[in-house]
């Protein structure tokens, strides 16, 4: 699927609705950008990638503990945006 969007004066680009729908990108989702030569590849970040660096801990967390912390941070972030 190829579509065209315009870069604003602030450097922002709107992801066309058909692409957002196909990738299930919702408001406040995070998108990862990679550069390959002259091309930009964008993909929806998984929950873990989206929250990278948001959780601070002095101890190592198990995957289950980390996922629980991510879910809590996501819920708190979403409630603050209402």
Secondary structure as a PSIPRED ss2 file (coil, helix, strand):
# PSIPRED VFORMAT (PSIPRED V4.0)

   1 X C   1.000  0.000  0.000
   2 X C   1.000  0.000  0.000
   3 X C   1.000  0.000  0.000
   4 X C   1.000  0.000  0.000
   5 X C   1.000  0.000  0.000
   6 X C   1.000  0.000  0.000
   7 X E   0.000  0.000  1.000
   8 X C   1.000  0.000  0.000
   9 X C   1.000  0.000  0.000
  10 X C   1.000  0.000  0.000
  11 X C   1.000  0.000  0.000
  12 X C   1.000  0.000  0.000
  13 X E   0.000  0.000  1.000
  14 X C   1.000  0.000  0.000
  15 X C   1.000  0.000  0.000
  16 X C   1.000  0.000  0.000
  17 X H   0.000  1.000  0.000
  18 X H   0.000  1.000  0.000
  19 X H   0.000  1.000  0.000
  20 X H   0.000  1.000  0.000
  21 X H   0.000  1.000  0.000
  22 X H   0.000  1.000  0.000
  23 X H   0.000  1.000  0.000
  24 X C   1.000  0.000  0.000
  25 X C   1.000  0.000  0.000
  26 X C   1.000  0.000  0.000
  27 X C   1.000  0.000  0.000
  28 X C   1.000  0.000  0.000
  29 X C   1.000  0.000  0.000
  30 X C   1.000  0.000  0.000
  31 X E   0.000  0.000  1.000
  32 X E   0.000  0.000  1.000
  33 X E   0.000  0.000  1.000
  34 X E   0.000  0.000  1.000
  35 X E   0.000  0.000  1.000
  36 X E   0.000  0.000  1.000
  37 X C   1.000  0.000  0.000
  38 X C   1.000  0.000  0.000
  39 X E   0.000  0.000  1.000
  40 X E   0.000  0.000  1.000
  41 X E   0.000  0.000  1.000
  42 X E   0.000  0.000  1.000
  43 X E   0.000  0.000  1.000
  44 X E   0.000  0.000  1.000
  45 X C   1.000  0.000  0.000
  46 X C   1.000  0.000  0.000
  47 X H   0.000  1.000  0.000
  48 X H   0.000  1.000  0.000
  49 X H   0.000  1.000  0.000
  50 X H   0.000  1.000  0.000
  51 X C   1.000  0.000  0.000
  52 X C   1.000  0.000  0.000
  53 X C   1.000  0.000  0.000
  54 X C   1.000  0.000  0.000
  55 X C   1.000  0.000  0.000
  56 X C   1.000  0.000  0.000
  57 X C   1.000  0.000  0.000
  58 X C   1.000  0.000  0.000
  59 X C   1.000  0.000  0.000
  60 X C   1.000  0.000  0.000
  61 X C   1.000  0.000  0.000
  62 X C   1.000  0.000  0.000
  63 X H   0.000  1.000  0.000
  64 X H   0.000  1.000  0.000
  65 X H   0.000  1.000  0.000
  66 X H   0.000  1.000  0.000
  67 X H   0.000  1.000  0.000
  68 X H   0.000  1.000  0.000
  69 X H   0.000  1.000  0.000
  70 X H   0.000  1.000  0.000
  71 X H   0.000  1.000  0.000
  72 X H   0.000  1.000  0.000
  73 X H   0.000  1.000  0.000
  74 X H   0.000  1.000  0.000
  75 X H   0.000  1.000  0.000
  76 X H   0.000  1.000  0.000
  77 X H   0.000  1.000  0.000
  78 X H   0.000  1.000  0.000
  79 X H   0.000  1.000  0.000
  80 X H   0.000  1.000  0.000
  81 X C   1.000  0.000  0.000
  82 X C   1.000  0.000  0.000
